Amino acid sequence: MNEHHLEMIELELAILIRRTTTKKTGNLERSAYLLLHQINSHGAAGVKALAAEFDLDISTVSRQAAALEQKGYVTRVPDPVDGRAYSFQITDLGIKELLDEKQARKAKVGNVVKNWSDEEKQIFGELLKKFNIAATNKR
């Protein structure tokens, strides 16, 4: 494996992460956006499932979900089988915030790649997806 290529990828990822995580795009923090996106896309989910999806501690996801609940973005739905367990379901306000955030993020990304061809955008998106799949070995 070419060491130069690995160094370039590592550095460019560090720069990308720095540029995309230091400034809020809209009203949602990165973790809130990802949790809301997951719940909206795949339906109500419990803390364990969300923690597994993002490879995080249950306590971390529990704290993040509690913050979303406090803001009215999700509600707890009791498990019909196990009365002690519950899932989080996105609310109308959560959907609105998620969609607003998504628009703001798409506008920001669109501005960065506005001079790229459609083919370049497609290739970049596919390579990012491939990288993320390989990094998590989940999807």
Secondary structure as GFF3:
##gff-version 3
##sequence-region A 1 139
A	DSSP	alpha_helix	3	21	.	.	.	ID=ss1
A	DSSP	alpha_helix	30	42	.	.	.	ID=ss2
A	DSSP	alpha_helix	47	54	.	.	.	ID=ss3
A	DSSP	alpha_helix	58	70	.	.	.	ID=ss4
A	DSSP	beta_strand	74	78	.	.	.	ID=ss5
A	DSSP	beta_strand	86	90	.	.	.	ID=ss6
A	DSSP	alpha_helix	92	112	.	.	.	ID=ss7
A	DSSP	alpha_helix	118	136	.	.	.	ID=ss8
###
